[in-house]
Amino acid sequence: MAVPAHAQTPTADDPIDGTTSPIDGSRGAAAADGAPRGANGAATFLGVFSLGLGLAELLAPYAMTRLIGIRRPEPRHRATMQLMGLREIGHGVAILGSGGSAPSVWSRVAGDALDLVLLGRTYAMPDADPARTTFATLNVLSVAAADLVTARKLSDGEAAAR
């Protein structure tokens, strides 16, 4: 009877956390392109996530501005949210179009920084809903952590492949 991959004893070539690649189910320290196992799958997820978030921001800007704590969105908030949506769609296209290159994921990290600056401005608004803005900020920080870890792994893998 075959032992499932997740139950096998790790070897020296296995990742430290004993995970398998979400792309091909194989175990090992690096994919063929030099990226650590799982980094390409994470990049693909982040690319698809960017497309979904960008579409929501582009097509439902008033709902998204209320979601982040702006109680009475104005046309300028709508325009800013739609621009952020276009930026997110650009990140998604770049990540998916490049096969999850490190620079494309680093662009998401830069976008996260911009999002945090704009959320900081939202906190300063007199009629902002601080609970919603805090929730949005914590979500951005969570995704920023995933972006940063993925970008670093991809960068390390690309450097090792050279």
Disulfide bonds with the S-S distance in Angstrom:
none
